[in-house]
């Protein structure tokens, strides 16, 4: 199978998939990772794991496919299905305005922020040339409005990582299992983590799930 074309690999995996033999379908995809485009590889793994109701690995691989630029309607449908599971946490649906704002801002591609900056800069230069803007305070405000969104997005990403809970996790008060756990987060939940200590990361978002979890139980996709 290793020497077969992408079409043949996917056909073999699909045959098992349609027969409900999902483990065999997973095996075909995994064995041919080096022969598949990264986005296609992760999309297929995520879709198969979803059929197994294994929401952690499913969400992780689907997010990886999205991060790799893979675009297909079923990718978004599958992600939406996981997000809407009753126990799955996702800051993009949070009732906390900080969680909601940050998560949705991060979901916007950095290329959009760069385009926003370039278009805004072009407009600013045009306004200066036409002398339609002369007030210095207004100029400063415009420049701040122009540079703040991309800088804020970039700065936030430098201090945080984006991950998926690969299984149901216990949330601990400190970075060790000796600390008591005081909550849990369901497999397939999307989290933003900040500080870390040894093999533990601190969840900063969703805020109602903040606490320490083991690194090995998270799938980092950014």
N, C-alpha and C positions, 0 to 999 in steps of 0.2 A: 504493500500500500504506500510505502514511503516514496516510491518513484512515480506514483500516479499524479494526474493533474488535479487542480483544485476542484474541478467539476466532479471528478470521479470520487474524490475524498468525501465531498459533501453528499454525493448520491449514496455512498455506502453508509454514511452516518444517518441519512434520512430514512433509508430502508429500515434500519433498526428502530429509529424514532417512531415511524408510522406503525410498527408492530408493537410498540410499547416497551421495547427493550432499551430503556434509556441508559442503563449502565454501559451496554455495548456501544451505544451511540457516543457516549462520553469518551470511551476508550479510543474510538476511531479519531475523534477530534484531538484528544491529547497527544496521541502518537504522531500526529501529523502537524504539530504546532509550527515547526520550522518551514512547512510548505504552505502555510496559510497566512494571509494578511492579518496583522495583529488585531485590527478591529473586527474582522470576520471571525477570527478564532474566538475572541472573547464574547462576541454576540451569540455564537452558537453554543458555547459552554453555558452562558447565562440562561439561554432559552431552555436548554435541556435540564439544568438544575431547577428551573422554575416548574417544569413538569413533575419533578420529584418533590415539589413543595419545600425545597431546601432554599429558603429565601436569602440566607446569608451569602453563600457563594453565588447565587443567581444575581443578586443586586450588585455584588462586587464586580462580576464579569461584565454585566451590562453597563455599569458606570465606566469601566475601563474601555469598553467599546466606544462609548460616547466621547470619552476623553481622547481617544485615538482618531476622532473625526468620523467614525462610522455613522452613517445616516440612513435609517430605514424605518418606516412607520411602525413596524412591530417592535422595534427597540423601545420606542417611546411608550407604546401600549403596554409592554411588559414591565417597564419601570413604573408606570402609573399604577398598574395592578398591584405591585409590591407596596408602593407608597400608601395605597388605600387599605391595606390590611389593618384590622383594628388595633393590633398591638405594636405595629411598626411606627417608630418615631422618625420624623423628618422635619428639620427646622424650617424648610420652605413652606410647611403647613402650620407652623407654630402660631399660637395665639399671642406669644410674646413678641412685641414689635421689633425688638433688637434681633432676636433669632431670625424672624421673618425677613427683615431688611437685609441683614448680612448674607444670609443663605441665598436669597434671590439675586443680590448684587454679585455674589461670587459665581452664580450660574451663568451670568452674562459673559461671553467670551472676551478675553483681553483685547482682541482685535477690534471689538466694538468701542472700547474705551479709547483706543488709539485713533480710530476714525472720528470719534466725538471730539478729541483734542485737535486733530488736524483741521476738521471742518470749522471748529470754533476759532482756531487761530487764523484761518483764512478770512473768516468774517470779521475778526478783530482788526486785521491789517487793512481790510477794505474800509471799515468804519474810520480808521485813522487817516487813511488816504483821502477819504471824502470829507474829513473833518466833521463827521457826524457825532463824534464822541470826543470831548475835550476836557471834561471834568476828571481830575486826577483820582478822586475817590471812586468814581464810577469805573475808571480804568482798572484800578486795583481790585475792585469787587469782581469785575469781569474776569480778570486773570485768575483770581482765586477760584472762581466758579469753573474755570476751564481746567485748571491743573489738579484740583482737589480729588475728583472722582478716580482718575487713573492712579494717582499717587496713593490714595487710601486703599484702593484695591490691591495694588502691588505690595504695599507695606503689610497689610493684613495677611496676605498669603505667605510672606516670609516668616511669620511667627506661628503659623498654624498649619496643620495637616488635615486632609479630608479623608475619611475612612468609612467603612461599612462594618457593622457588627456581623462577624461570620457565624455566630451562634448566639443563643440566649446568654447574656452576660450578667454577672453580679457586679454592682457598683460598690467600690470600697471607699472608706473614709481616707485611706492613705495608700501609698504605693507598695503594698504588700498584702498577702493573704492573711497576715496576722491582724490586720485592721478589720473591724467589723464591716459587713456589707449592710447597706441601708436602702437598697433598691435594685432594680434590674432594668435591662434594656433588651428588647427583642431582636432576634436574628433578622437581618435585612434592614435594620435601622441605619440611617445616615447620621454621622456625627462629625463634629469639628473638634479636634484635640489641640491643646496648647502645650504646656510644659510637660516634661517627661523626667522620669527617674528610673535608671536601670531599664527594666523591661516593662515599665508601666507608663501609661499616658493618662493625662487628665482631660476629661471631656468638658469643654466649655460651652458647647451647644449641641442639642437643646439644653437650655438652662435648668429645666426640671429634671434632667438626667445627669447633671454635673457630678463628677467624682472620678475615681481612679479605676482603670481597667487594664488588663494585661495586653501588651502589644501583640502577642501571638494570636489573640482572639479578634484582631482587627485586620481588615484588608484595606491597605492604602492604595488609592487609585489616582492621586494627583501627581 
